[in-house]
Amino acid sequence: MNLKISGHHLEVTPALREYVITKLDRVLRHFDQVIDGNVVLSVDNHKEKDKRQKVEVNLHLKGKDIFVESANGDMYAAIDLMVDKLDRQVVRHKDRLQGHQHESLKYQPAAPIEVPPQ
């Protein structure tokens, strides 16, 4: 997976970079067909102090693009929220892909009818 981590009004430290990579490994455990990802860590001048730290992720999967964003007062907490949201969306996408491979009920053979002896 190609992963690009960038900062907006923020310098991405090696500790932040490593934290994002370790958290995104959880997503790769569920779905390994991730082509590339773009992570933007930013600090905004938001009026509410608990929403100043913001994380945005855009993942390009096989067959779909997923965008997730989260905001919190702490950057690490914002990353945790983002990974939780992203994990739910990736698992749901995987279930949808796997769910269409089963035969529908109308094409399954009917069970034989037993006639009681007379």
NORZI-V537539 format. One record per residue. N is the residue number from 1. RES is the residue in one letter. PHI is phi in whole degrees, -180 to 180 (NA if undefined). Layout:
N/RES/PHI + N/RES/PHI
//
This chain:
1/M/NA + 2/N/-89 + 3/L/-123 + 4/K/-116 + 5/I/-114 + 6/S/-134 + 7/G/-123 + 8/H/-119 + 9/H/60 + 10/L/-158 + 11/E/-90 + 12/V/-81 + 13/T/-80 + 14/P/-59 + 15/A/-67 + 16/L/-65 + 17/R/-61 + 18/E/-66 + 19/Y/-64 + 20/V/-65 + 21/I/-65 + 22/T/-67 + 23/K/-72 + 24/L/-74 + 25/D/-63 + 26/R/-63 + 27/V/-70 + 28/L/-69 + 29/R/-66 + 30/H/-83 + 31/F/-144 + 32/D/-97 + 33/Q/-97 + 34/V/-86 + 35/I/-84 + 36/D/-154 + 37/G/-145 + 38/N/-131 + 39/V/-115 + 40/V/-121 + 41/L/-102 + 42/S/-142 + 43/V/-121 + 44/D/-105 + 45/N/-93 + 46/H/-82 + 47/K/-65 + 48/E/-84 + 49/K/-67 + 50/D/-80 + 51/K/-125 + 52/R/-81 + 53/Q/-86 + 54/K/-130 + 55/V/-127 + 56/E/-125 + 57/V/-132 + 58/N/-125 + 59/L/-104 + 60/H/-104 + 61/L/-97 + 62/K/-72 + 63/G/100 + 64/K/-163 + 65/D/-109 + 66/I/-120 + 67/F/-119 + 68/V/-137 + 69/E/-138 + 70/S/-149 + 71/A/-137 + 72/N/-161 + 73/G/-75 + 74/D/-115 + 75/M/-65 + 76/Y/-66 + 77/A/-68 + 78/A/-65 + 79/I/-66 + 80/D/-63 + 81/L/-62 + 82/M/-63 + 83/V/-67 + 84/D/-62 + 85/K/-64 + 86/L/-65 + 87/D/-63 + 88/R/-62 + 89/Q/-69 + 90/V/-68 + 91/V/-65 + 92/R/-65 + 93/H/-65 + 94/K/-65 + 95/D/-63 + 96/R/-66 + 97/L/-66 + 98/Q/-79 + 99/G/-71 + 100/H/-89 + 101/Q/-91 + 102/H/-87 + 103/E/-73 + 104/S/-78 + 105/L/-67 + 106/K/-72 + 107/Y/-102 + 108/Q/-80 + 109/P/-66 + 110/A/-74 + 111/A/-73 + 112/P/-65 + 113/I/-93 + 114/E/-89 + 115/V/-101 + 116/P/-67 + 117/P/-68 + 118/Q/-108
//
